[in-house]
Amino acid sequence: MTIACLLLAGGMAQTASAEAIKVGNLYYDMTDLGLMVAPAVSGEYSGEISIPGSVEIDGERVEVAGVADYAFFDSQLVTSVEMASGPFYIGRAAFGGCNGMMRAAFPETLVTIGDEALWGCASLTDISGDENVTTMGSGVFRDCRSLEKYALPGYLMEVPEAMFDGCRALRRVELGPQVWRIGELAFNGCVDLENPEMPPMLEEIGDRAFSGCASMTSLEMPESLMKLGVYAFSDCSSLTTLKLSEGLVSLPEGVFSHTAVNRFAAPREMVEIGLGSFAGCDELEEIMLDGMLEKVDRRGFAGCTALRDVKVNNTLPPVIEISTFDESVYGSATLYVPYGCAMIYAQSPNWERFKRIVETDDFTLTSGVARAVAEADVRLYGRRLYIEGAGDSEWRVYDVGGMVVGSGRGRGALTLDEAGAYVVAVRGSRPKKIAVR
């Protein structure tokens, strides 16, 4: 007789139903993956749970493959679980809602942990034996409110979605160098999480991944980081120091909103700052926007009432909305622009709202971050203007009244019909004044 038939028929062992068999104090079920610990058919699991590597059924030894989906779900009287060597699988919400479980000791054979496997284990403080896990679902430790530290298994290439969502006591987490992605909501609401060290090969941080991490004070991104999710670090109310990767090209909606960041320097390659990216950062005093920036969306710096220096190292004014800055900032802050560009900004939509516009070549924040200003490659032959070496950068030509008389992108040429003075502005380069006779 096969093992599957023994399980269905019951054999010599006690059976609770046609689909589950009881051996010792645990129920088992045969699945496509093998023999699994199953939900209790009568009564409730409680106390210290010991899961063997194999069980004997009607004289035959059967290996235990793992723990089935929802096997111990909401078993609030379970205090610990220990698995012998052999099982390799823990199913979806297998221990979900086990509020009284304080310890989970897994075997070295374990390779898969399903979605929300230990969700809501509010007393869990001790986890061991998961070093060889290669696959982990979303929300595995969600709302484990007593968990204080965790080291991600070395075979995991990413932090799954909502892995530690709501783990309020989590203070330290070790992310291996192999991690390239941190999923959305991964550390959402981890209010005690101290400054985590970002993996050196990290490429992506998902939506709200660190939102509400109120104990985080500084953040340094690796140069490999290319993408940030919306509200990724919103409401990190103690976050004061911020260093982004130079290759980051955009900031999404609300990414650093309601933080304590006091200075911000946009990476050189950044082209857009999104809706409300720094909204509510009422301690932000200085910002520096670099030469490739093309747009700052609505409410990008709304509520940043402490802003006093807005430095824009860009000969072409980025597009801003009236709500990008608070009305009070337009009146109180100083706008610093490259030499030869004050007239351009004074004629540009919404930039003209700044009461003080100062030309400078010193684009350095008090934190020491500096940006050089390159020279535009502009040549004039008679009344024919040639712009070389601009790559794919945008350029504009202004007359003395600040009106745009020509524009383009990349290498270009323009005929200037009228004599007079002009300013040629290539994004990312120093403006150049020319005279046409």
C-alpha positions as CSV (number, residue, x, y, z in Angstrom):
1,M,0.0,0.0,0.0
2,T,1.4,3.5,-0.9
3,I,1.9,6.2,1.6
4,A,-0.8,8.3,-0.1
5,C,-3.3,5.4,0.4
6,L,-2.2,5.0,4.0
7,L,-3.0,8.7,4.6
8,L,-6.4,8.4,2.9
9,A,-7.3,5.1,4.6
10,G,-5.7,5.9,7.9
11,G,-3.8,2.6,8.2
12,M,-2.9,1.7,11.8
13,A,-2.7,5.3,12.8
14,Q,-5.4,7.5,14.3
15,T,-7.1,9.6,11.5
16,A,-9.1,12.8,12.0
17,S,-10.6,12.9,8.5
18,A,-10.3,11.4,5.1
19,E,-7.6,14.0,4.2
20,A,-5.6,14.3,7.4
21,I,-3.9,11.9,9.7
22,K,-2.8,12.4,13.3
23,V,0.6,11.2,14.4
24,G,1.6,12.2,18.0
25,N,0.1,15.6,18.6
26,L,0.3,16.9,15.0
27,Y,-1.9,16.4,12.0
28,Y,-0.4,15.6,8.5
29,D,-1.6,15.8,5.0
30,M,0.0,14.5,1.7
31,T,0.5,17.2,-0.9
32,D,2.3,17.6,-4.2
33,L,5.4,18.6,-2.2
34,G,5.2,15.7,0.1
35,L,4.0,15.1,3.7
36,M,3.0,18.4,5.4
37,V,2.0,19.3,8.9
38,A,-1.7,20.3,8.5
39,P,-4.2,22.4,10.4
40,A,-5.7,20.7,13.5
41,V,-8.9,19.1,12.7
42,S,-10.2,18.9,16.3
43,G,-8.9,21.0,19.2
44,E,-6.2,23.6,18.8
45,Y,-2.4,23.5,18.7
46,S,-0.8,24.8,21.9
47,G,2.5,25.0,23.8
48,E,5.9,24.1,22.5
49,I,5.6,22.6,19.0
50,S,8.2,20.1,17.9
51,I,8.1,19.2,14.2
52,P,10.0,16.0,13.4
53,G,12.0,15.3,10.2
54,S,10.0,12.1,9.6
55,V,7.1,10.2,11.1
56,E,6.2,6.5,11.1
57,I,2.9,5.5,9.5
58,D,1.9,1.9,9.6
59,G,5.5,0.8,9.9
60,E,6.8,3.0,7.1
61,R,9.1,6.0,7.8
62,V,7.8,9.1,5.9
63,E,9.9,12.2,5.6
64,V,8.2,15.5,6.6
65,A,8.4,18.1,3.8
66,G,7.2,21.1,5.7
67,V,4.3,23.0,7.2
68,A,1.2,23.5,5.1
69,D,-0.6,26.8,4.4
70,Y,-2.4,28.1,7.6
71,A,-1.4,25.0,9.6
72,F,-1.0,26.9,12.9
73,F,-2.9,30.0,11.8
74,D,-4.3,31.9,14.8
75,S,-3.0,29.3,17.3
76,Q,-2.6,31.8,20.0
77,L,-1.6,29.3,22.7
78,V,1.5,28.1,20.7
79,T,4.6,29.4,22.6
80,S,7.5,28.1,20.4
81,V,8.2,26.0,17.3
82,E,11.3,23.8,16.7
83,M,11.8,21.9,13.4
84,A,14.1,19.0,13.1
85,S,16.4,18.6,10.0
86,G,14.6,17.6,6.9
87,P,11.6,19.9,6.3
88,F,12.3,22.4,3.5
89,Y,9.0,24.3,3.2
90,I,6.8,26.6,5.3
91,G,3.5,27.6,3.7
92,R,1.5,30.8,3.5
93,A,0.5,32.2,6.9
94,A,1.6,28.8,8.4
95,F,2.2,30.5,11.8
96,G,0.2,33.7,11.2
97,G,-1.5,35.1,14.2
98,C,0.4,33.0,16.8
99,N,0.5,35.9,19.2
100,G,2.1,33.9,22.0
101,M,4.9,32.4,20.0
102,M,8.3,33.7,21.3
103,R,10.8,31.5,19.5
104,A,11.1,29.9,16.1
105,A,14.0,27.5,15.4
106,F,14.1,26.3,11.8
107,P,16.3,23.6,10.3
108,E,19.2,24.1,7.9
109,T,17.2,22.3,5.3
110,L,14.6,25.0,5.1
111,V,14.7,26.8,1.7
112,T,11.2,28.3,1.2
113,I,9.1,30.5,3.5
114,G,5.7,31.5,2.2
115,D,3.7,34.8,2.3
116,E,3.0,36.1,5.8
117,A,4.3,32.9,7.3
118,L,4.9,34.5,10.7
119,W,2.5,37.5,10.3
120,G,1.2,38.9,13.6
121,C,3.5,36.8,15.9
122,A,3.5,39.7,18.3
123,S,5.7,38.0,20.9
124,L,8.4,36.6,18.6
125,T,11.9,37.7,19.5
126,D,14.1,34.8,18.6
127,I,14.5,33.4,15.0
128,S,17.2,30.9,14.0
129,G,18.1,28.4,11.4
130,D,16.9,30.3,8.3
131,E,20.3,30.9,6.9
132,N,19.8,28.7,3.8
133,V,16.4,30.1,2.7
134,T,16.4,31.0,-1.0
135,T,12.8,32.0,-1.4
136,M,10.8,34.2,0.9
137,G,7.3,35.6,0.3
138,S,5.8,38.9,1.1
139,G,5.0,40.1,4.7
140,V,6.8,37.1,6.4
141,F,7.4,39.0,9.6
142,R,4.6,41.6,9.2
143,D,3.5,43.0,12.6
144,C,6.0,41.0,14.6
145,R,6.0,43.8,17.1
146,S,8.6,42.4,19.5
147,L,11.3,41.5,16.9
148,E,14.4,43.6,17.5
149,K,17.0,42.3,15.1
150,Y,17.3,40.2,12.0
151,A,20.0,39.1,9.5
152,L,18.7,38.5,6.0
153,P,19.6,35.0,4.7
154,G,22.6,35.3,2.4
155,Y,20.9,33.6,-0.6
156,L,18.1,36.2,-0.8
157,M,18.7,38.8,-3.6
158,E,16.0,41.1,-2.5
159,V,14.0,42.1,0.6
160,P,10.4,41.0,-0.1
161,E,7.5,43.4,0.0
162,A,6.2,44.2,3.5
163,M,8.7,41.9,5.1
164,F,8.9,43.9,8.3
165,D,5.9,46.1,7.9
166,G,4.8,47.2,11.4
167,C,7.8,45.7,13.2
168,R,7.9,48.6,15.6
169,A,10.7,47.3,17.8
170,L,13.1,46.3,15.0
171,R,16.3,48.2,15.7
172,R,19.0,46.5,13.6
173,V,18.8,44.6,10.3
174,E,21.7,43.2,8.3
175,L,21.3,43.2,4.5
176,G,23.9,41.2,2.7
177,P,25.9,42.6,-0.2
178,Q,24.0,40.5,-2.7
179,V,20.7,42.5,-2.2
180,W,19.7,44.5,-5.3
181,R,16.2,45.5,-4.4
182,I,14.2,46.4,-1.3
183,G,10.5,45.8,-1.8
184,E,7.6,48.2,-1.1
185,L,6.6,48.5,2.5
186,A,9.6,46.4,3.5
187,F,10.3,48.4,6.7
188,N,7.2,50.6,6.8
189,G,6.4,51.7,10.3
190,C,9.6,50.3,11.9
191,V,9.8,53.3,14.3
192,D,12.9,52.0,16.2
193,L,15.0,51.1,13.1
194,E,18.4,52.7,13.4
195,N,20.4,53.7,10.3
196,P,20.6,50.6,8.1
197,E,23.6,50.2,5.9
198,M,22.5,50.0,2.3
199,P,23.9,47.1,0.3
200,P,26.6,48.2,-2.2
201,M,24.8,46.8,-5.2
202,L,21.4,48.1,-4.4
203,E,19.5,49.3,-7.5
204,E,15.9,49.9,-6.3
205,I,13.9,50.9,-3.2
206,G,10.2,50.3,-3.4
207,D,7.2,52.4,-2.5
208,R,7.0,53.4,1.2
209,A,9.8,50.9,1.9
210,F,11.1,52.9,4.9
211,S,8.1,55.2,5.6
212,G,7.7,56.1,9.2
213,C,11.1,55.0,10.4
214,A,11.2,57.7,13.0
215,S,14.6,56.7,14.5
216,M,16.6,56.9,11.2
217,T,18.9,60.0,11.3
218,S,21.1,59.6,8.2
219,L,20.9,58.0,4.8
220,E,23.7,57.3,2.3
221,M,22.7,55.7,-1.0
222,P,25.1,53.5,-2.9
223,E,26.1,54.7,-6.4
224,S,24.3,51.7,-7.9
225,L,20.9,53.0,-6.8
226,M,18.8,54.0,-9.8
227,K,15.2,54.0,-8.6
228,L,13.2,55.2,-5.5
229,G,9.6,54.5,-4.9
230,V,6.9,57.0,-3.9
231,Y,7.0,58.0,-0.2
232,A,10.0,55.7,0.3
233,F,11.3,57.7,3.2
234,S,8.3,59.8,4.1
235,D,7.7,60.6,7.8
236,C,11.2,59.6,8.8
237,S,10.9,62.4,11.3
238,S,14.5,62.3,12.6
239,L,16.2,62.0,9.2
240,T,18.5,65.0,8.9
241,T,21.4,63.9,6.6
242,L,20.8,62.8,3.1
243,K,23.3,61.7,0.3
244,L,21.9,60.4,-2.9
245,S,23.6,58.5,-5.7
246,E,24.9,60.7,-8.5
247,G,23.2,58.6,-11.1
248,L,19.7,59.0,-9.7
249,V,17.6,60.8,-12.4
250,S,14.3,61.5,-10.7
251,L,12.7,61.8,-7.3
252,P,9.1,60.4,-7.0
253,E,6.1,61.7,-5.2
254,G,6.5,62.4,-1.5
255,V,9.8,60.5,-1.3
256,F,11.3,62.6,1.5
257,S,8.2,64.4,2.7
258,H,7.9,65.3,6.4
259,T,11.5,64.5,7.3
260,A,14.1,66.6,9.2
261,V,16.5,67.0,6.2
262,N,18.2,70.4,6.5
263,R,20.2,70.5,3.3
264,F,19.7,68.9,-0.1
265,A,22.0,68.8,-3.2
266,A,20.4,67.3,-6.3
267,P,22.6,64.7,-8.0
268,R,24.2,66.0,-11.2
269,E,22.2,63.7,-13.5
270,M,18.8,64.4,-11.9
271,V,16.2,65.8,-14.3
272,E,13.0,65.9,-12.3
273,I,11.9,66.3,-8.7
274,G,8.4,65.0,-8.2
275,L,5.1,66.0,-6.6
276,G,5.7,66.9,-3.0
277,S,9.1,65.2,-2.8
278,F,10.2,67.4,0.1
279,A,6.8,68.6,1.2
280,G,6.6,69.5,4.9
281,C,10.4,69.5,5.5
282,D,10.1,72.4,7.8
283,E,13.8,72.2,8.8
284,L,15.2,72.4,5.2
285,E,17.4,75.5,5.0
286,E,19.4,75.1,1.8
287,I,18.9,73.4,-1.6
288,M,21.1,73.1,-4.6
289,L,19.6,72.2,-8.0
290,D,22.0,71.1,-10.6
291,G,22.5,71.8,-14.3
292,M,20.6,68.9,-15.8
293,L,17.4,69.5,-13.8
294,E,14.4,70.2,-16.0
295,K,11.4,70.2,-13.7
296,V,10.3,70.6,-10.1
297,D,6.7,69.5,-9.8
298,R,3.9,70.9,-7.7
299,R,4.5,71.2,-4.0
300,G,8.1,69.9,-4.5
301,F,9.3,72.0,-1.6
302,A,5.9,73.1,-0.1
303,G,5.9,73.6,3.6
304,C,9.7,74.1,3.6
305,T,9.3,77.3,5.6
306,A,12.9,77.5,6.8
307,L,14.4,77.8,3.3
308,R,16.8,80.7,3.0
309,D,19.1,79.7,0.1
310,V,17.9,78.3,-3.2
311,K,20.9,77.6,-5.4
312,V,20.2,76.7,-9.0
313,N,23.4,75.8,-10.9
314,N,21.5,75.8,-14.2
315,T,21.7,78.3,-17.0
316,L,18.2,77.3,-18.2
317,P,15.6,77.7,-15.4
318,P,13.9,74.4,-14.6
319,V,10.1,74.4,-14.9
320,I,8.5,75.1,-11.6
321,E,4.9,75.6,-10.5
322,I,3.6,78.4,-8.4
323,S,3.1,75.9,-5.6
324,T,6.6,74.4,-5.8
325,F,7.6,76.8,-3.0
326,D,5.6,78.5,-0.3
327,E,4.6,82.1,-1.0
328,S,6.6,83.1,2.1
329,V,9.8,81.5,0.6
330,Y,9.5,83.5,-2.5
331,G,9.7,86.6,-0.3
332,S,12.3,85.6,2.2
333,A,14.8,83.2,0.5
334,T,17.6,84.2,-1.8
335,L,17.8,82.7,-5.2
336,Y,21.4,82.1,-6.4
337,V,21.9,81.6,-10.2
338,P,25.0,81.4,-12.4
339,Y,26.6,84.7,-13.6
340,G,24.8,86.2,-16.5
341,C,21.5,84.4,-15.7
342,A,19.7,86.8,-13.3
343,M,17.8,88.4,-16.2
344,I,16.8,85.0,-17.5
345,Y,15.4,83.9,-14.1
346,A,13.7,87.3,-13.5
347,Q,11.8,86.7,-16.8
348,S,10.9,83.0,-16.2
349,P,7.5,81.8,-15.0
350,N,7.4,81.5,-11.2
351,W,11.1,82.1,-10.7
352,E,10.4,85.7,-11.1
353,R,8.4,85.6,-7.9
354,F,11.7,85.5,-5.9
355,K,12.4,88.9,-4.5
356,R,16.2,88.5,-4.3
357,I,18.1,86.9,-7.2
358,V,21.9,86.9,-6.9
359,E,24.4,85.8,-9.5
360,T,27.3,83.7,-8.3
361,D,29.8,81.0,-9.3
362,D,30.0,79.5,-5.8
363,F,27.6,76.6,-5.9
364,T,28.6,75.1,-2.5
365,L,26.4,74.1,0.3
366,T,27.5,74.7,3.9
367,S,27.8,70.9,4.1
368,G,30.7,71.1,1.6
369,V,28.9,69.7,-1.4
370,A,30.1,71.7,-4.5
371,R,29.3,71.8,-8.2
372,A,31.5,73.1,-10.9
373,V,30.1,75.2,-13.8
374,A,31.2,74.1,-17.3
375,E,31.8,76.5,-20.2
376,A,29.2,76.4,-23.0
377,D,30.8,75.6,-26.4
378,V,29.4,78.4,-28.5
379,R,30.8,80.0,-31.7
380,L,29.6,83.0,-33.6
381,Y,30.4,83.6,-37.3
382,G,28.9,86.8,-38.5
383,R,25.2,86.5,-37.5
384,R,25.3,82.7,-37.6
385,L,25.5,81.1,-34.1
386,Y,26.8,77.5,-33.7
387,I,26.3,75.4,-30.6
388,E,28.7,72.4,-30.4
389,G,29.3,69.6,-27.9
390,A,26.0,70.0,-26.2
391,G,25.3,66.2,-26.4
392,D,21.5,65.9,-25.9
393,S,21.2,69.0,-23.7
394,E,18.6,71.7,-24.1
395,W,19.7,75.2,-25.1
396,R,18.1,78.6,-25.5
397,V,19.2,82.0,-26.8
398,Y,17.8,85.1,-25.0
399,D,17.9,88.8,-26.1
400,V,18.6,91.6,-23.8
401,G,15.0,91.8,-22.7
402,G,15.0,88.2,-21.6
403,M,12.9,86.9,-24.5
404,V,13.7,83.6,-26.1
405,V,14.7,84.0,-29.7
406,G,15.8,80.5,-30.4
407,S,16.0,77.1,-28.8
408,G,16.9,73.5,-29.5
409,R,18.5,70.3,-28.1
410,G,22.0,69.0,-28.9
411,R,24.1,70.3,-31.7
412,G,22.5,73.2,-33.4
413,A,22.7,76.5,-35.3
414,L,20.7,79.7,-35.3
415,T,20.7,82.9,-37.4
416,L,20.4,86.1,-35.4
417,D,18.8,88.7,-37.6
418,E,19.1,91.7,-35.4
419,A,22.3,93.3,-34.0
420,G,22.6,93.4,-30.2
421,A,23.6,91.4,-27.2
422,Y,22.4,87.9,-26.5
423,V,22.8,85.2,-23.9
424,V,23.3,81.6,-24.9
425,A,22.3,79.1,-22.2
426,V,23.1,75.4,-22.5
427,R,21.7,73.2,-19.8
428,G,24.5,72.1,-17.5
429,S,27.0,74.8,-18.8
430,R,28.0,78.3,-18.0
431,P,26.0,80.9,-20.0
432,K,27.9,82.8,-22.7
433,K,27.2,86.4,-23.7
434,I,27.7,87.3,-27.4
435,A,27.4,90.5,-29.4
436,V,26.1,90.7,-32.9
437,R,27.0,93.7,-35.0
